[in-house]
Amino acid sequence: QVQLVESGGGLVQAGGSLRLSCAASDRSSGRYAMGWFRQAPGNEREFVAAISQSGGTRYYAHSVKGRFTISRDNAKNTVYLQMNSLEPEDTAVYYCAAGKYVVTTKEYEYWGQGTQVIVSS
C-alpha cells in the first residue's frame, strides 16, 4: 500500500505560478509511474500530466502543455507539478496518483487526497 500526500496548493492570481508536490510513503516509489489529475466542481476528474518511473517519458494534457511541467525525484520519493501562467480555468482540486504504467487515463492504483488550487482573475 502506497500513501500519497499532496501539498503546495493555494490561491494565486492569473498569470502566477505554483509548484505542487506529492510525497509517497513507499521508499521504492521509484518503481511506480506517477500522474497528476484535477477535478473542478461539477466536472469529472481529468488527466493533467504523467511521468514514467525513470522520468524519461512524460505526457501532458493539451490544455496544460507548455505551461505545466511534471518531474520527479526518486531519492526523495516525490513527484512535482510546476504550474506556470495559471489561468482561472486551472482552478480545481489536484490529485496525485501512482501505478504500474504511465497512462493518461485513471487506471492508477493509488491516489492522494488532493490539494486545492484556486486561480483568481
Backbone as CSV, one residue per row, in Angstrom:
resi,resn,N_x,N_y,N_z,CA_x,CA_y,CA_z,C_x,C_y,C_z
1,GLN,0.843,-1.177,0.000,0.000,0.000,0.000,0.889,1.241,0.000
2,VAL,0.642,2.142,-0.930,1.396,3.388,-1.042,0.480,4.531,-0.649
3,GLN,0.942,5.354,0.251,0.191,6.553,0.618,0.817,7.761,-0.070
4,LEU,-0.034,8.591,-0.633,0.409,9.775,-1.355,-0.150,11.016,-0.686
5,VAL,0.704,11.999,-0.469,0.274,13.234,0.180,0.676,14.415,-0.692
6,GLU,-0.335,15.144,-1.168,-0.083,16.316,-1.987,0.058,17.568,-1.123
7,SER,0.817,18.516,-1.621,0.953,19.806,-0.956,1.295,20.855,-1.997
8,GLY,1.201,22.123,-1.586,1.600,23.200,-2.471,0.468,23.962,-3.113
9,GLY,-0.760,23.512,-2.892,-1.884,24.233,-3.457,-2.110,25.552,-2.747
10,GLY,-2.999,26.344,-3.303,-3.312,27.630,-2.684,-4.012,28.550,-3.647
11,LEU,-4.047,29.815,-3.263,-4.697,30.853,-4.066,-3.627,31.671,-4.781
12,VAL,-3.807,31.851,-6.069,-2.837,32.596,-6.867,-3.580,33.402,-7.915
13,GLN,-3.007,34.520,-8.305,-3.621,35.327,-9.359,-3.309,34.739,-10.733
14,ALA,-4.173,35.029,-11.667,-3.949,34.584,-13.038,-2.585,35.082,-13.521
15,GLY,-1.869,34.193,-14.204,-0.525,34.515,-14.661,0.552,34.085,-13.696
16,GLY,0.158,33.717,-12.504,1.112,33.316,-11.480,1.520,31.850,-11.597
17,SER,2.303,31.410,-10.614,2.844,30.059,-10.621,2.644,29.388,-9.267
18,LEU,2.573,28.080,-9.320,2.565,27.253,-8.113,3.333,25.979,-8.421
19,ARG,3.908,25.390,-7.392,4.520,24.075,-7.545,3.882,23.114,-6.560
20,LEU,3.245,22.098,-7.102,2.650,21.056,-6.290,3.672,19.948,-6.047
21,SER,3.588,19.349,-4.872,4.442,18.217,-4.539,3.570,17.042,-4.129
22,CYS,4.064,15.863,-4.388,3.372,14.644,-3.975,4.416,13.722,-3.368
23,ALA,4.314,13.516,-2.077,5.259,12.661,-1.367,4.660,11.272,-1.187
24,ALA,5.452,10.276,-1.514,4.988,8.892,-1.387,5.585,8.253,-0.139
25,SER,4.789,7.412,0.495,5.239,6.764,1.728,6.187,5.609,1.453
26,ASP,6.121,5.069,0.244,6.900,3.891,-0.109,8.286,4.317,-0.574
27,ARG,9.318,3.806,0.080,10.674,4.185,-0.309,11.039,3.663,-1.691
28,SER,10.299,2.705,-2.167,10.544,2.192,-3.513,9.562,2.785,-4.508
29,SER,9.091,4.008,-4.216,8.083,4.625,-5.091,8.622,4.864,-6.489
30,GLY,9.949,4.773,-6.641,10.518,4.926,-7.972,10.080,3.846,-8.932
31,ARG,9.496,2.792,-8.445,9.010,1.740,-9.329,7.627,2.038,-9.879
32,TYR,7.009,3.143,-9.440,5.672,3.495,-9.898,5.718,4.637,-10.906
33,ALA,4.893,4.526,-11.919,4.594,5.676,-12.746,3.690,6.595,-11.939
34,MET,3.804,7.887,-12.188,3.043,8.861,-11.398,2.247,9.767,-12.320
35,GLY,1.094,10.163,-11.817,0.258,11.058,-12.607,-0.353,12.145,-11.752
36,TRP,-0.713,13.234,-12.399,-1.483,14.306,-11.776,-2.816,14.420,-12.509
37,PHE,-3.856,14.537,-11.735,-5.201,14.737,-12.260,-5.824,15.920,-11.531
38,ARG,-6.903,16.427,-12.077,-7.604,17.518,-11.395,-9.102,17.376,-11.586
39,GLN,-9.827,17.952,-10.642,-11.275,17.902,-10.703,-11.840,19.235,-10.247
40,ALA,-12.540,19.878,-11.145,-13.212,21.134,-10.834,-14.650,20.830,-10.417
41,PRO,-15.283,21.708,-9.663,-16.661,21.468,-9.219,-17.583,21.193,-10.399
42,GLY,-18.331,20.100,-10.287,-19.285,19.756,-11.332,-18.687,19.035,-12.523
43,ASN,-17.375,18.869,-12.497,-16.706,18.206,-13.625,-16.142,16.855,-13.210
44,GLU,-15.855,16.037,-14.185,-15.191,14.769,-13.917,-13.699,15.009,-13.683
45,ARG,-13.090,14.063,-13.005,-11.645,14.140,-12.808,-10.963,13.957,-14.156
46,GLU,-10.000,14.825,-14.446,-9.347,14.776,-15.743,-7.833,14.693,-15.606
47,PHE,-7.234,14.105,-16.620,-5.792,13.931,-16.669,-5.099,15.278,-16.855
48,VAL,-3.964,15.448,-16.169,-3.161,16.657,-16.325,-1.778,16.309,-16.872
49,ALA,-1.074,15.414,-16.179,0.289,15.071,-16.585,0.662,13.728,-15.980
50,ALA,1.645,13.069,-16.614,2.115,11.790,-16.100,3.594,11.638,-16.425
51,ILE,4.265,10.826,-15.615,5.698,10.616,-15.792,6.021,9.155,-15.491
52,SER,6.911,8.599,-16.290,7.297,7.212,-16.108,8.237,7.051,-14.915
53,GLN,8.526,5.804,-14.612,9.344,5.504,-13.438,10.712,6.190,-13.492
54,SER,11.314,6.201,-14.653,12.645,6.798,-14.799,12.583,8.298,-15.076
55,GLY,11.410,8.773,-15.427,11.262,10.180,-15.812,11.495,10.418,-17.282
56,GLY,11.791,9.370,-18.006,12.116,9.525,-19.418,10.910,9.735,-20.321
57,THR,9.742,9.377,-19.843,8.514,9.562,-20.615,7.567,10.453,-19.829
58,ARG,7.069,11.469,-20.498,6.132,12.402,-19.864,4.991,12.677,-20.825
59,TYR,3.812,12.760,-20.271,2.624,13.097,-21.046,1.947,14.303,-20.401
60,TYR,1.311,15.111,-21.248,0.582,16.273,-20.757,-0.759,16.375,-21.454
61,ALA,-1.725,16.876,-20.729,-2.987,17.245,-21.357,-2.744,18.442,-22.265
62,HIS,-3.499,18.511,-23.328,-3.328,19.597,-24.289,-3.506,20.954,-23.622
63,SER,-4.401,21.023,-22.663,-4.732,22.305,-22.040,-3.602,22.867,-21.168
64,VAL,-2.649,22.024,-20.786,-1.580,22.487,-19.896,-0.202,22.411,-20.547
65,LYS,-0.121,21.831,-21.712,1.167,21.648,-22.366,1.823,23.009,-22.628
66,GLY,3.085,23.115,-22.262,3.797,24.374,-22.411,3.719,25.262,-21.187
67,ARG,2.786,24.951,-20.281,2.647,25.757,-19.056,3.018,24.946,-17.809
68,PHE,2.712,23.658,-17.814,2.969,22.799,-16.661,4.128,21.860,-16.970
69,THR,4.887,21.511,-15.939,5.982,20.558,-16.075,5.928,19.559,-14.928
70,ILE,5.924,18.289,-15.286,5.958,17.235,-14.275,7.397,16.731,-14.152
71,SER,7.808,16.461,-12.935,9.151,15.935,-12.691,9.103,15.060,-11.450
72,ARG,10.177,14.363,-11.205,10.221,13.502,-10.028,11.635,13.413,-9.482
73,ASP,11.722,13.161,-8.189,12.988,12.934,-7.518,12.821,11.627,-6.757
74,ASN,13.295,10.551,-7.336,13.075,9.242,-6.722,13.829,9.098,-5.396
75,ALA,14.906,9.826,-5.241,15.634,9.768,-3.966,14.799,10.352,-2.832
76,LYS,13.897,11.259,-3.182,13.025,11.890,-2.179,11.616,11.327,-2.222
77,ASN,11.381,10.341,-3.080,10.039,9.742,-3.199,8.987,10.800,-3.472
78,THR,9.314,11.743,-4.314,8.442,12.888,-4.535,8.310,13.182,-6.028
79,VAL,7.100,13.524,-6.419,6.841,13.989,-7.776,6.312,15.415,-7.678
80,TYR,6.635,16.224,-8.675,6.279,17.638,-8.666,5.450,17.995,-9.892
81,LEU,4.687,19.048,-9.737,3.988,19.642,-10.873,4.210,21.147,-10.795
82,GLN,5.077,21.643,-11.654,5.318,23.076,-11.752,4.271,23.672,-12.680
83,MET,3.511,24.616,-12.163,2.420,25.205,-12.932,2.708,26.689,-13.128
84,ASN,2.885,27.078,-14.367,3.154,28.472,-14.710,2.012,29.042,-15.551
85,SER,1.975,30.336,-15.658,0.943,31.020,-16.462,-0.447,30.491,-16.122
86,LEU,-0.729,30.421,-14.865,-2.000,29.854,-14.430,-3.181,30.688,-14.890
87,GLU,-4.256,29.981,-15.182,-5.490,30.604,-15.672,-6.625,30.229,-14.724
88,PRO,-7.672,31.038,-14.673,-8.816,30.678,-13.814,-9.360,29.283,-14.112
89,GLU,-9.249,28.859,-15.354,-9.734,27.523,-15.736,-8.920,26.397,-15.112
90,ASP,-7.775,26.723,-14.535,-6.960,25.713,-13.851,-7.434,25.473,-12.415
91,THR,-8.391,26.243,-11.971,-8.924,26.065,-10.623,-9.541,24.687,-10.474
92,ALA,-9.067,23.937,-9.486,-9.536,22.566,-9.280,-8.833,21.985,-8.055
93,VAL,-9.299,20.830,-7.663,-8.544,20.023,-6.705,-7.609,19.129,-7.522
94,TYR,-6.341,19.161,-7.166,-5.338,18.403,-7.903,-4.965,17.148,-7.112
95,TYR,-4.978,16.012,-7.822,-4.709,14.723,-7.211,-3.462,14.092,-7.814
96,CYS,-2.705,13.474,-6.955,-1.549,12.702,-7.363,-1.951,11.229,-7.393
97,ALA,-1.376,10.468,-8.334,-1.696,9.052,-8.450,-0.440,8.256,-8.782
98,ALA,-0.434,7.002,-8.372,0.697,6.111,-8.638,0.191,4.791,-9.188
99,GLY,0.937,4.248,-10.141,0.526,2.986,-10.728,1.660,2.316,-11.462
100,LYS,1.353,1.180,-12.014,2.380,0.374,-12.669,2.763,0.950,-14.034
101,TYR,1.787,1.535,-14.716,2.020,2.010,-16.078,1.780,3.516,-16.177
102,VAL,2.546,4.168,-17.020,2.339,5.599,-17.242,1.268,5.765,-18.307
103,VAL,0.096,6.167,-17.867,-1.049,6.298,-18.764,-1.720,7.646,-18.547
104,THR,-2.557,8.004,-19.482,-3.284,9.268,-19.372,-4.722,9.072,-18.910
105,THR,-5.046,7.844,-18.591,-6.378,7.544,-18.063,-6.288,7.355,-16.555
106,LYS,-7.421,7.071,-15.912,-7.447,7.000,-14.453,-7.075,5.630,-13.888
107,GLU,-6.444,4.803,-14.667,-6.084,3.458,-14.201,-4.798,3.474,-13.381
108,TYR,-4.840,4.186,-12.279,-3.746,4.194,-11.319,-4.232,3.511,-10.038
109,GLU,-3.314,2.826,-9.379,-3.701,2.036,-8.209,-3.889,2.875,-6.962
110,TYR,-3.096,3.900,-6.803,-3.100,4.659,-5.553,-3.355,6.137,-5.845
111,TRP,-4.088,6.754,-4.933,-4.462,8.164,-5.089,-4.255,8.922,-3.792
112,GLY,-3.872,10.190,-3.929,-3.795,11.052,-2.772,-5.138,11.695,-2.481
113,GLN,-5.168,12.532,-1.460,-6.409,13.176,-1.024,-6.678,14.472,-1.768
114,GLY,-5.692,14.985,-2.442,-5.892,16.185,-3.240,-5.455,17.461,-2.548
115,THR,-5.124,18.456,-3.350,-4.781,19.782,-2.857,-5.490,20.816,-3.733
116,GLN,-6.078,21.809,-3.097,-6.897,22.785,-3.810,-6.024,23.864,-4.443
117,VAL,-6.315,24.152,-5.695,-5.682,25.268,-6.400,-6.794,26.209,-6.859
118,ILE,-6.668,27.467,-6.494,-7.632,28.478,-6.912,-6.877,29.586,-7.629
119,VAL,-7.291,29.871,-8.847,-6.671,30.922,-9.640,-7.688,32.040,-9.828
120,SER,-7.364,33.195,-9.313,-8.286,34.331,-9.404,-7.969,35.160,-10.644
121,SER,-9.016,35.741,-11.191,-8.834,36.540,-12.416,-8.552,37.991,-12.096
